[in-house]
Amino acid sequence: MTLASRPSGFRSFLARAVALLALASPLLPAAHAQGMSADATQSPSLYVQGSWAEKSTDAATLGLTLPWNSWRTELWGGEVRGHWDVYVSRWSFDAAAGQPSHTTVLGVTPTLRLRPDQGRSPWFFEGGIGATVASDRYITVNKEFSTRFNFASHLGFGVNFGEQRRHELSLRVQHVSNAGIKSPNPGENFVQLRYGYHF
């Protein structure tokens, strides 16, 4: 399915997500001017996240990130750091007949984050691969997961802003599947918009 053929609601969401990141741009000079000693991005964060997939599946997520404060490395002129991403999600969808229309998903994902300009940039790029377990199997009118246990991988980018860069917006693409452990394994792809606050 191409972007042009996606439901108008999805295209509207994607436009809003990009617009939100663009709206954060005026805050970037102030964010960039913050000294590293005043940077809160290496503290834990609490976040909320909306996720949208094809065929009317969406998810609401509440999560926590826990930084690996003792680990860092340099790459391509930037700084790479890591964190644990621990979350609970509520998936809602058009279920097959006789099946629940939602499932609760618990997940843990080790994530690597690259921040340009030797770590001073407010922008970042990230990726991770983790594990999830669901309260019920995901069975919709269009696809069926054969397992409650699945892997979740993602790529994304985002920006920190505000006082000590405590606020965070990111846009991500996530793939969830069981990596072929059992069939059927159709997988599901989500576009995700996240807001986090470092405390």
DOROMI-894564 format. One record per residue: residue number from 0; x, y negated, z negated of N, C-alpha, C, O in turn. Coordinates in Angstrom, 2 decimals, padded with zeros to 5 digits. Example, Ala and Ser with C-alpha at 12.3 -4.5 7.8 and 13.67 -1.06 7.14 Angstrom:
2
SITE   resi      n.c1      n.c2      n.c3     ca.c1     ca.c2     ca.c3      c.c1      c.c2      c.c3      o.c1      o.c2      o.c3
SITE      0    013.19    005.69   -007.80    012.30    004.50   -007.80    013.20    003.30   -007.80    014.24    003.32   -008.46
SITE      1    012.85    002.25   -007.08    013.67    001.06   -007.14    012.90   -000.03   -007.87    013.41   -001.14   -008.04
//
This chain:
199
SITE   resi      n.c1      n.c2      n.c3     ca.c1     ca.c2     ca.c3      c.c1      c.c2      c.c3      o.c1      o.c2      o.c3
SITE      0    000.85    001.20    000.00    000.00    000.00    000.00    000.88   -001.24    000.00    001.76   -001.38   -000.85
SITE      1    000.64   -002.13    000.95    001.43   -003.36    001.03    000.88   -004.40    000.08   -000.24   -004.27   -000.43
SITE      2    001.68   -005.46   -000.16    001.24   -006.54   -001.04   -000.01   -007.20   -000.50   -000.91   -007.57   -001.26
SITE      3   -000.08   -007.34    000.83   -001.25   -007.99    001.44   -002.52   -007.18    001.22   -003.61   -007.75    001.16
SITE      4   -002.38   -005.83    001.10   -003.56   -004.99    000.93   -003.89   -004.73   -000.53   -004.90   -004.08   -000.82
SITE      5   -003.08   -005.23   -001.44   -003.38   -005.06   -002.86   -004.60   -005.88   -003.24   -004.91   -006.86   -002.57
SITE      6   -005.32   -005.49   -004.31   -006.48   -006.27   -004.74   -006.09   -007.71   -005.03   -004.97   -007.99   -005.46
SITE      7   -007.04   -008.63   -004.79   -006.76   -010.05   -004.98   -006.37   -010.34   -006.42   -005.59   -011.26   -006.66
SITE      8   -006.90   -009.58   -007.38   -006.55   -009.78   -008.78   -005.07   -009.54   -009.03   -004.44   -010.26   -009.80
SITE      9   -004.51   -008.53   -008.37   -003.09   -008.24   -008.53   -002.25   -009.36   -007.93   -001.28   -009.80   -008.54
SITE     10   -002.62   -009.82   -006.73   -001.86   -010.90   -006.10   -001.93   -012.16   -006.95   -000.96   -012.90   -007.07
SITE     11   -003.11   -012.41   -007.54   -003.27   -013.57   -008.41   -002.38   -013.46   -009.64   -001.76   -014.44   -010.05
SITE     12   -002.31   -012.26   -010.22   -001.44   -012.06   -011.38    000.02   -012.30   -011.01    000.74   -012.98   -011.74
SITE     13    000.45   -011.75   -009.87    001.84   -011.90   -009.46    002.18   -013.37   -009.26    003.25   -013.82   -009.65
SITE     14    001.26   -014.12   -008.64    001.49   -015.56   -008.44    001.59   -016.28   -009.78    002.43   -017.17   -009.94
SITE     15    000.75   -015.91   -010.73    000.79   -016.55   -012.04    002.07   -016.22   -012.79    002.64   -017.07   -013.47
SITE     16    002.54   -014.98   -012.65    003.77   -014.58   -013.33    004.95   -015.39   -012.82    005.76   -015.88   -013.61
SITE     17    005.05   -015.54   -011.50    006.13   -016.33   -010.92    005.99   -017.79   -011.34    006.99   -018.46   -011.62
SITE     18    004.75   -018.29   -011.38    004.52   -019.68   -011.78    004.93   -019.91   -013.23    005.48   -020.97   -013.55
SITE     19    004.68   -018.94   -014.11    005.08   -019.08   -015.51    006.59   -019.20   -015.65    007.09   -020.02   -016.41
SITE     20    007.31   -018.38   -014.90    008.77   -018.47   -014.93    009.23   -019.81   -014.37    010.19   -020.40   -014.87
SITE     21    008.55   -020.29   -013.34    008.92   -021.59   -012.77    008.64   -022.72   -013.75    009.41   -023.68   -013.82
SITE     22    007.55   -022.61   -014.50    007.21   -023.64   -015.48    008.24   -023.73   -016.59    008.40   -024.78   -017.22
SITE     23    008.94   -022.63   -016.84    009.98   -022.65   -017.87    011.23   -023.39   -017.40    012.08   -023.75   -018.22
SITE     24    011.35   -023.62   -016.10    012.56   -024.22   -015.54    012.92   -025.58   -016.15    014.10   -025.81   -016.39
SITE     25    011.95   -026.50   -016.41    012.34   -027.78   -017.01    013.00   -027.63   -018.38    013.69   -028.54   -018.84
SITE     26    012.77   -026.51   -019.02    013.36   -026.30   -020.34    014.79   -025.78   -020.26    015.49   -025.72   -021.27
SITE     27    015.22   -025.40   -019.07    016.52   -024.75   -018.93    017.70   -025.65   -019.25    018.64   -025.16   -019.88
SITE     28    017.72   -026.94   -018.86    018.88   -027.75   -019.24    019.09   -027.78   -020.75    020.22   -027.68   -021.22
SITE     29    018.01   -027.93   -021.50    018.14   -027.94   -022.96    018.58   -026.58   -023.46    019.39   -026.49   -024.39
SITE     30    018.06   -025.53   -022.85    018.45   -024.19   -023.28    019.92   -023.95   -023.00    020.63   -023.35   -023.81
SITE     31    020.39   -024.41   -021.83    021.79   -024.21   -021.46    022.72   -025.00   -022.36    023.85   -024.60   -022.61
SITE     32    022.23   -026.14   -022.86    023.06   -027.00   -023.70    023.24   -026.45   -025.10    024.11   -026.91   -025.84
SITE     33    022.42   -025.48   -025.49    022.55   -024.91   -026.82    023.90   -024.21   -026.94    024.29   -023.47   -026.03
SITE     34    024.60   -024.43   -028.01    025.86   -023.74   -028.24    025.62   -022.29   -028.57    024.55   -021.92   -029.05
SITE     35    026.63   -021.45   -028.31    026.48   -020.04   -028.61    026.24   -019.81   -030.09    025.59   -018.83   -030.46
SITE     36    026.75   -020.69   -030.96    026.54   -020.53   -032.39    025.08   -020.73   -032.77    024.64   -020.26   -033.82
SITE     37    024.33   -021.43   -031.90    022.92   -021.69   -032.18    022.00   -020.77   -031.38    020.79   -020.98   -031.35
SITE     38    022.57   -019.76   -030.74    021.83   -018.87   -029.86    021.18   -017.75   -030.67    021.87   -017.00   -031.37
SITE     39    019.85   -017.64   -030.57    019.13   -016.60   -031.32    018.82   -015.37   -030.49    018.12   -014.47   -030.96
SITE     40    019.34   -015.30   -029.25    018.98   -014.19   -028.37    019.53   -012.86   -028.84    019.09   -011.82   -028.36
SITE     41    020.50   -012.87   -029.75    021.03   -011.61   -030.27    020.37   -011.18   -031.57    020.86   -010.28   -032.26
SITE     42    019.26   -011.81   -031.91    018.47   -011.39   -033.06    017.31   -010.53   -032.56    016.99   -010.57   -031.37
SITE     43    016.67   -009.75   -033.43    015.51   -008.95   -033.00    014.40   -009.83   -032.43    014.33   -011.02   -032.74
SITE     44    013.55   -009.25   -031.62    012.41   -009.99   -031.08    011.15   -009.16   -031.16    011.18   -007.93   -031.09
SITE     45    010.04   -009.85   -031.30    008.70   -009.25   -031.23    008.08   -009.73   -029.93    008.19   -010.91   -029.60
SITE     46    007.43   -008.84   -029.18    006.89   -009.26   -027.89    005.50   -008.68   -027.63    005.09   -007.68   -028.21
SITE     47    004.80   -009.35   -026.73    003.55   -008.86   -026.17    003.74   -008.78   -024.66    004.48   -009.57   -024.07
SITE     48    003.06   -007.82   -024.04    003.29   -007.58   -022.62    002.01   -007.10   -021.95    001.28   -006.27   -022.50
SITE     49    001.75   -007.63   -020.76    000.67   -007.14   -019.91    001.26   -006.38   -018.74    002.27   -006.80   -018.18
SITE     50    000.64   -005.26   -018.37    001.13   -004.43   -017.27   -000.02   -004.10   -016.33   -001.14   -003.84   -016.76
SITE     51    000.27   -004.11   -015.02   -000.74   -003.85   -014.01   -000.20   -002.87   -012.99    000.93   -003.02   -012.51
SITE     52   -001.01   -001.85   -012.65   -000.65   -000.87   -011.63   -001.74   -000.83   -010.57   -002.74   -001.55   -010.67
SITE     53   -001.56    000.00   -009.56   -002.57    000.17   -008.52   -003.80    000.86   -009.09   -003.75    001.49   -010.15
SITE     54   -004.90    000.75   -008.37   -006.12    001.49   -008.67   -006.68    001.18   -010.06   -007.15    002.08   -010.76
SITE     55   -006.63   -000.08   -010.46   -007.31   -000.55   -011.67   -006.73   -000.06   -012.99   -007.43   -000.08   -014.00
SITE     56   -005.50    000.38   -013.01   -004.85    000.75   -014.27   -004.12   -000.46   -014.83   -003.38   -001.13   -014.10
SITE     57   -004.32   -000.74   -016.12   -003.57   -001.81   -016.77   -003.21   -001.37   -018.18   -003.73   -000.38   -018.69
SITE     58   -002.30   -002.11   -018.80   -001.83   -001.74   -020.14   -001.51   -003.00   -020.93   -001.02   -003.99   -020.39
SITE     59   -001.78   -002.94   -022.23   -001.40   -004.00   -023.17   -000.39   -003.40   -024.14   -000.58   -002.30   -024.65
SITE     60    000.70   -004.13   -024.38    001.82   -003.59   -025.16    002.24   -004.55   -026.26    002.27   -005.76   -026.06
SITE     61    002.56   -003.98   -027.41    003.19   -004.70   -028.51    004.50   -003.99   -028.81    004.51   -002.77   -028.99
SITE     62    005.60   -004.75   -028.88    006.89   -004.09   -029.05    007.89   -004.91   -029.84    007.66   -006.06   -030.19
SITE     63    009.02   -004.27   -030.10    010.11   -004.85   -030.88    011.42   -004.50   -030.20    011.62   -003.36   -029.79
SITE     64    012.33   -005.49   -030.08    013.68   -005.21   -029.59    014.67   -005.32   -030.74    014.57   -006.22   -031.57
SITE     65    015.62   -004.39   -030.77    016.64   -004.33   -031.82    018.01   -004.33   -031.18    018.42   -003.31   -030.61
SITE     66    018.74   -005.44   -031.24    020.02   -005.58   -030.54    021.11   -004.64   -031.07    021.13   -004.28   -032.25
SITE     67    022.01   -004.26   -030.16    023.22   -003.53   -030.53    024.30   -004.60   -030.79    025.13   -004.86   -029.92
SITE     68    024.29   -005.19   -031.94    025.15   -006.34   -032.20    026.64   -006.02   -032.15    027.45   -006.93   -031.94
SITE     69    027.01   -004.77   -032.32    028.43   -004.42   -032.34    028.98   -004.07   -030.97    030.16   -003.74   -030.84
SITE     70    028.14   -004.14   -029.92    028.60   -003.73   -028.59    028.35   -004.83   -027.57    027.29   -005.45   -027.54
SITE     71    029.37   -005.06   -026.73    029.26   -005.98   -025.61    030.38   -005.66   -024.63    031.38   -005.06   -025.00
SITE     72    030.20   -006.05   -023.36    031.24   -005.90   -022.36    031.06   -006.98   -021.30    030.00   -007.61   -021.23
SITE     73    032.07   -007.19   -020.48    032.00   -008.19   -019.42    031.81   -007.50   -018.08    032.34   -006.42   -017.84
SITE     74    031.04   -008.15   -017.19    030.76   -007.60   -015.87    030.41   -008.74   -014.92    029.53   -009.54   -015.22
SITE     75    031.10   -008.81   -013.77    030.80   -009.79   -012.72    030.74   -011.21   -013.26    029.89   -012.00   -012.84
SITE     76    031.63   -011.55   -014.16    031.66   -012.89   -014.72    030.59   -013.16   -015.75    030.45   -014.28   -016.23
SITE     77    029.83   -012.14   -016.10    028.78   -012.28   -017.10    029.05   -011.39   -018.30    030.07   -010.72   -018.39
SITE     78    028.11   -011.40   -019.22    028.21   -010.60   -020.43    027.06   -009.60   -020.47    025.91   -009.94   -020.23
SITE     79    027.41   -008.35   -020.77    026.40   -007.29   -020.89    026.25   -006.92   -022.36    027.24   -006.62   -023.04
SITE     80    025.03   -006.93   -022.82    024.71   -006.47   -024.17    023.55   -005.49   -024.08    022.89   -005.37   -023.05
SITE     81    023.31   -004.79   -025.18    022.24   -003.80   -025.17    021.30   -003.96   -026.35    021.62   -004.62   -027.34
SITE     82    020.14   -003.34   -026.22    019.18   -003.32   -027.33    018.25   -002.12   -027.19    018.06   -001.57   -026.11
SITE     83    017.67   -001.72   -028.32    016.59   -000.74   -028.33    015.27   -001.47   -028.13    015.02   -002.51   -028.74
SITE     84    014.43   -000.93   -027.27    013.09   -001.46   -027.03    012.09   -000.41   -027.54    011.97    000.67   -026.96
SITE     85    011.39   -000.73   -028.62    010.45    000.20   -029.25    009.05   -000.39   -029.12    008.84   -001.55   -029.47
SITE     86    008.09    000.39   -028.61    006.80   -000.21   -028.31    005.64    000.78   -028.41    005.82    002.00   -028.41
SITE     87    004.45    000.22   -028.48    003.20    000.98   -028.37    002.34    000.29   -027.32    002.17   -000.93   -027.35
SITE     88    001.79    001.07   -026.39    000.97    000.54   -025.29   -000.40    001.21   -025.28   -000.55    002.36   -025.69
SITE     89   -001.36    000.47   -024.81   -002.70    001.01   -024.60   -002.99    000.93   -023.11   -003.21   -000.15   -022.57
SITE     90   -003.00    002.10   -022.44   -003.32    002.17   -021.02   -004.83    002.30   -020.85   -005.47    003.09   -021.55
SITE     91   -005.40    001.54   -019.94   -006.82    001.63   -019.60   -006.95    001.86   -018.10   -006.21    001.27   -017.32
SITE     92   -007.91    002.72   -017.69   -007.98    003.10   -016.28   -009.34    003.72   -015.98   -010.12    004.02   -016.88
SITE     93   -009.60    003.89   -014.68   -010.81    004.59   -014.22   -010.53    006.08   -014.31   -009.81    006.64   -013.48
SITE     94   -011.10    006.73   -015.32   -010.78    008.13   -015.59   -011.57    009.08   -014.70   -012.64    008.75   -014.19
SITE     95   -011.00    010.28   -014.52   -011.73    011.34   -013.84   -012.90    011.77   -014.72   -012.90    011.52   -015.93
SITE     96   -013.89    012.41   -014.12   -015.10    012.82   -014.85   -014.74    013.69   -016.05   -013.98    014.65   -015.93
SITE     97   -015.29    013.34   -017.22   -015.06    014.13   -018.42   -013.75    013.86   -019.12   -013.43    014.53   -020.10
SITE     98   -012.97    012.88   -018.63   -011.67    012.57   -019.22   -011.72    011.20   -019.90   -012.52    010.34   -019.52
SITE     99   -010.86    010.98   -020.92   -010.83    009.67   -021.58   -010.34    008.59   -020.61   -009.54    008.85   -019.72
SITE    100   -010.84    007.36   -020.81   -010.48    006.25   -019.92   -009.33    005.41   -020.47   -009.07    004.31   -019.98
SITE    101   -008.66    005.92   -021.47   -007.51    005.22   -022.03   -006.58    006.23   -022.71   -006.99    007.35   -023.03
SITE    102   -005.36    005.82   -022.93   -004.40    006.61   -023.68   -003.44    005.66   -024.38   -003.15    004.58   -023.88
SITE    103   -002.97    006.07   -025.55   -002.00    005.27   -026.30   -000.62    005.87   -026.09   -000.42    007.07   -026.26
SITE    104    000.34    005.02   -025.73    001.68    005.47   -025.38    002.70    004.87   -026.33    002.73    003.66   -026.53
SITE    105    003.53    005.72   -026.93    004.66    005.29   -027.74    005.92    005.46   -026.94    006.11    006.48   -026.28
SITE    106    006.82    004.46   -026.97    008.03    004.54   -026.17    009.25    003.95   -026.85    009.14    003.05   -027.68
SITE    107    010.41    004.47   -026.46    011.70    003.94   -026.90    012.60    003.89   -025.67    012.76    004.89   -024.97
SITE    108    013.20    002.73   -025.41    014.06    002.56   -024.24    015.35    001.84   -024.60    015.30    000.68   -025.02
SITE    109    016.51    002.50   -024.45    017.77    001.75   -024.54    017.92    000.89   -023.29    017.77    001.39   -022.17
SITE    110    018.21   -000.39   -023.47    018.20   -001.35   -022.38    019.51   -002.12   -022.32    020.03   -002.54   -023.36
SITE    111    020.05   -002.30   -021.11    021.23   -003.13   -020.89    020.80   -004.44   -020.26    019.97   -004.46   -019.35
SITE    112    021.38   -005.54   -020.74    021.01   -006.87   -020.25    022.26   -007.63   -019.84    023.18   -007.81   -020.64
SITE    113    022.28   -008.10   -018.58    023.39   -008.89   -018.05    022.99   -010.36   -018.05    021.98   -010.75   -017.47
SITE    114    023.82   -011.17   -018.72    023.59   -012.61   -018.77    024.77   -013.30   -018.07    025.90   -013.16   -018.53
SITE    115    024.53   -014.03   -016.95    025.63   -014.67   -016.20    026.38   -015.72   -017.01    026.03   -016.03   -018.15
SITE    116    027.43   -016.27   -016.38    028.22   -017.36   -016.96    028.78   -016.97   -018.33    028.68   -017.72   -019.30
SITE    117    029.38   -015.77   -018.37    030.00   -015.27   -019.60    029.02   -015.24   -020.78    029.41   -015.40   -021.93
SITE    118    027.75   -015.02   -020.46    026.73   -014.91   -021.50    026.09   -016.22   -021.90    025.22   -016.23   -022.76
SITE    119    026.51   -017.33   -021.27    025.97   -018.63   -021.67    024.67   -018.99   -020.94    023.93   -019.87   -021.39
SITE    120    024.38   -018.32   -019.83    023.19   -018.66   -019.04    021.91   -018.32   -019.80    021.87   -017.33   -020.54
SITE    121    020.86   -019.14   -019.63    019.56   -018.78   -020.22    018.87   -017.65   -019.45    017.94   -017.02   -019.97
SITE    122    019.32   -017.38   -018.22    018.74   -016.32   -017.39    019.40   -014.99   -017.67    020.56   -014.94   -018.09
SITE    123    018.67   -013.90   -017.44    019.24   -012.57   -017.61    018.59   -011.59   -016.64    017.50   -011.82   -016.12
SITE    124    019.30   -010.48   -016.42    018.82   -009.35   -015.63    018.97   -008.11   -016.50    019.95   -007.99   -017.24
SITE    125    018.03   -007.18   -016.42    018.11   -006.03   -017.30    017.56   -004.77   -016.65    016.83   -004.83   -015.66
SITE    126    017.93   -003.63   -017.23    017.41   -002.35   -016.79    017.54   -001.34   -017.91    018.38   -001.49   -018.80
SITE    127    016.70   -000.32   -017.87    016.75    000.70   -018.91    015.99    001.95   -018.52    015.12    001.92   -017.64
SITE    128    016.33    003.05   -019.18    015.63    004.33   -019.00    015.36    004.90   -020.38    016.27    005.06   -021.19
SITE    129    014.09    005.20   -020.66    013.73    005.70   -021.98    012.70    006.81   -021.91    012.43    007.36   -020.84
SITE    130    012.14    007.15   -023.06    011.18    008.25   -023.18    009.88    007.74   -023.78    009.87    006.82   -024.59
SITE    131    008.77    008.36   -023.35    007.45    008.00   -023.87    006.67    009.26   -024.21    006.91    010.33   -023.65
SITE    132    005.72    009.12   -025.12    004.77    010.19   -025.40    003.39    009.56   -025.53    003.23    008.54   -026.20
SITE    133    002.40    010.18   -024.90    001.04    009.63   -024.86    000.09    010.46   -025.71    000.29    011.66   -025.89
SITE    134   -000.94    009.81   -026.22   -001.94    010.52   -027.03   -002.76    011.49   -026.18   -003.19    012.53   -026.66
SITE    135   -002.97    011.14   -024.91   -003.70    011.98   -023.96   -003.02    011.92   -022.61   -002.34    010.95   -022.29
SITE    136   -003.20    012.97   -021.83   -002.65    012.94   -020.48   -003.35    011.87   -019.65   -004.54    011.60   -019.83
SITE    137   -002.60    011.27   -018.75   -003.10    010.22   -017.86   -003.78    010.90   -016.68   -003.10    011.45   -015.81
SITE    138   -005.12    010.87   -016.64   -005.87    011.52   -015.57   -006.90    010.52   -015.05   -007.89    010.23   -015.72
SITE    139   -006.66    010.02   -013.86   -007.57    009.06   -013.24   -008.30    009.72   -012.08   -008.10    010.90   -011.80
SITE    140   -009.14    008.95   -011.41   -009.84    009.49   -010.24   -008.88    009.68   -009.07   -009.23    010.33   -008.09
SITE    141   -007.67    009.11   -009.15   -006.72    009.16   -008.03   -005.47    009.99   -008.30   -004.84    010.47   -007.36
SITE    142   -005.10    010.16   -009.56   -003.88    010.90   -009.87   -003.95    011.51   -011.25   -004.76    011.11   -012.08
SITE    143   -003.06    012.49   -011.49   -003.06    013.19   -012.77   -001.63    013.47   -013.21   -000.84    014.05   -012.46
SITE    144   -001.30    013.07   -014.44   -000.02    013.45   -015.04   -000.18    014.83   -015.67   -001.20    015.11   -016.30
SITE    145    000.80    015.70   -015.49    000.72    017.05   -016.05    001.25    017.12   -017.48    001.04    018.13   -018.16
SITE    146    001.93    016.07   -017.94    002.52    016.09   -019.28    002.17    014.81   -020.04    001.91    013.76   -019.45
SITE    147    002.16    014.93   -021.37    002.02    013.74   -022.21    003.37    013.07   -022.41    003.44    011.86   -022.67
SITE    148    004.45    013.84   -022.29    005.81    013.30   -022.39    006.27    012.84   -021.01    006.14    013.59   -020.03
SITE    149    006.80    011.62   -020.92    007.30    011.11   -019.65    008.49    010.20   -019.88    008.75    009.74   -020.99
SITE    150    009.21    009.94   -018.81    010.31    008.99   -018.83    009.82    007.66   -018.27    008.93    007.62   -017.42
SITE    151    010.41    006.57   -018.75    010.05    005.23   -018.26    011.33    004.48   -017.93    012.20    004.32   -018.78
SITE    152    011.45    004.03   -016.69    012.61    003.24   -016.27    012.12    001.89   -015.76    011.02    001.78   -015.23
SITE    153    012.96    000.87   -015.94    012.54   -000.46   -015.49    013.73   -001.30   -015.03    014.87   -001.06   -015.41
SITE    154    013.42   -002.29   -014.20    014.32   -003.36   -013.81    013.57   -004.66   -013.99    012.36   -004.72   -013.75
SITE    155    014.28   -005.71   -014.40    013.59   -006.98   -014.59    014.54   -008.15   -014.70    015.76   -007.98   -014.73
SITE    156    013.96   -009.34   -014.75    014.74   -010.55   -014.98    013.90   -011.49   -015.83    012.68   -011.36   -015.90
SITE    157    014.57   -012.43   -016.49    013.83   -013.34   -017.34    014.67   -014.52   -017.78    015.78   -014.72   -017.29
SITE    158    014.11   -015.30   -018.70    014.76   -016.52   -019.15    014.44   -016.76   -020.62    013.33   -016.47   -021.08
SITE    159    015.41   -017.29   -021.35    015.21   -017.74   -022.73    015.15   -019.26   -022.76    015.84   -019.92   -021.99
SITE    160    014.33   -019.82   -023.64    014.18   -021.27   -023.69    013.72   -021.68   -025.08    013.43   -020.84   -025.94
SITE    161    013.66   -023.00   -025.29    013.21   -023.53   -026.57    014.34   -023.61   -027.58    015.50   -023.34   -027.25
SITE    162    014.00   -023.97   -028.80    014.98   -024.12   -029.86    015.73   -022.82   -030.09    015.13   -021.77   -030.34
SITE    163    017.06   -022.89   -029.99    017.95   -021.73   -030.15    017.59   -020.59   -029.19    017.92   -019.44   -029.45
SITE    164    016.91   -020.92   -028.10    016.51   -019.92   -027.09    015.67   -018.81   -027.71    015.79   -017.65   -027.31
SITE    165    014.85   -019.14   -028.65    014.07   -018.11   -029.34    012.93   -017.56   -028.48    012.50   -016.42   -028.68
SITE    166    012.43   -018.35   -027.52    011.32   -017.91   -026.68    011.87   -017.20   -025.44    012.94   -017.54   -024.94
SITE    167    011.12   -016.22   -024.96    011.60   -015.44   -023.82    010.43   -015.05   -022.92    009.40   -014.59   -023.39
SITE    168    010.61   -015.24   -021.60    009.67   -014.78   -020.59    010.41   -013.86   -019.63    011.53   -014.16   -019.22
SITE    169    009.79   -012.75   -019.27    010.43   -011.86   -018.30    009.39   -011.19   -017.41    008.24   -011.00   -017.80
SITE    170    009.83   -010.85   -016.21    009.02   -010.15   -015.22    009.75   -008.85   -014.90    010.94   -008.87   -014.58
SITE    171    009.04   -007.72   -014.97    009.67   -006.41   -014.84    008.85   -005.51   -013.92    007.65   -005.70   -013.73
SITE    172    009.54   -004.52   -013.36    008.88   -003.43   -012.63    009.26   -002.14   -013.35    010.44   -001.86   -013.56
SITE    173    008.25   -001.35   -013.73    008.48   -000.12   -014.49    007.92    001.09   -013.74    006.84    001.02   -013.15
SITE    174    008.67    002.19   -013.77    008.22    003.47   -013.20    008.12    004.48   -014.33    009.05    004.64   -015.12
SITE    175    006.99    005.18   -014.41    006.76    006.19   -015.44    006.46    007.52   -014.76    005.56    007.61   -013.92
SITE    176    007.22    008.57   -015.11    006.98    009.92   -014.59    007.70    010.92   -015.48    008.44    010.53   -016.38
SITE    177    007.50    012.23   -015.22    008.17    013.24   -016.04    009.44    013.78   -015.40    009.99    014.79   -015.85
SITE    178    009.92    013.12   -014.34    011.18    013.49   -013.67    011.16    014.91   -013.11    012.20    015.55   -013.00
SITE    179    009.97    015.40   -012.76    009.87    016.71   -012.14    009.88    017.88   -013.11    010.03    019.03   -012.68
SITE    180    009.72    017.62   -014.41    009.70    018.70   -015.39    008.54    019.65   -015.12    008.67    020.87   -015.28
SITE    181    007.39    019.10   -014.70    006.20    019.90   -014.45    005.37    019.20   -013.39    005.36    017.97   -013.30
SITE    182    004.66    019.98   -012.59    003.79    019.42   -011.55    002.34    019.49   -011.99    001.96    020.38   -012.75
SITE    183    001.51    018.55   -011.51    001.83    017.42   -010.63    002.58    016.31   -011.36    002.46    016.14   -012.58
SITE    184    003.35    015.55   -010.58    004.15    014.46   -011.13    004.06    013.25   -010.20    005.06    012.88   -009.58
SITE    185    002.88    012.63   -010.08    002.73    011.53   -009.13    003.43    010.25   -009.56    003.76    009.42   -008.71
SITE    186    003.65    010.08   -010.87    004.27    008.85   -011.37    003.31    007.67   -011.28    002.29    007.71   -010.60
SITE    187    003.67    006.62   -011.99    002.91    005.37   -011.94    003.88    004.20   -011.99    004.88    004.24   -012.71
SITE    188    003.58    003.17   -011.22    004.41    001.97   -011.17    003.63    000.77   -011.71    002.48    000.54   -011.34
SITE    189    004.28    000.00   -012.58    003.66   -001.17   -013.19    004.47   -002.43   -012.88    005.69   -002.39   -012.81
SITE    190    003.77   -003.53   -012.69    004.37   -004.86   -012.76    004.04   -005.40   -014.14    002.89   -005.35   -014.56
SITE    191    005.05   -005.93   -014.84    004.88   -006.30   -016.24    005.32   -007.75   -016.49    006.36   -008.18   -016.00
SITE    192    004.51   -008.46   -017.24    004.85   -009.81   -017.67    004.95   -009.80   -019.19    004.02   -009.37   -019.88
SITE    193    006.09   -010.26   -019.72    006.37   -010.17   -021.15    006.72   -011.53   -021.74    007.45   -012.32   -021.14
SITE    194    006.17   -011.78   -022.92    006.60   -012.93   -023.73    007.14   -012.40   -025.05    006.49   -011.60   -025.73
SITE    195    008.34   -012.85   -025.42    008.95   -012.43   -026.67    009.41   -013.61   -027.50    009.64   -014.71   -026.99
SITE    196    009.53   -013.37   -028.81    010.02   -014.40   -029.73    011.09   -013.78   -030.61    010.84   -012.78   -031.29
SITE    197    012.29   -014.38   -030.60    013.41   -013.90   -031.42    013.32   -014.52   -032.81    013.14   -015.73   -032.95
SITE    198    013.44   -013.67   -033.82    013.28   -014.16   -035.19    014.51   -013.84   -036.05    014.54   -014.18   -037.23
//
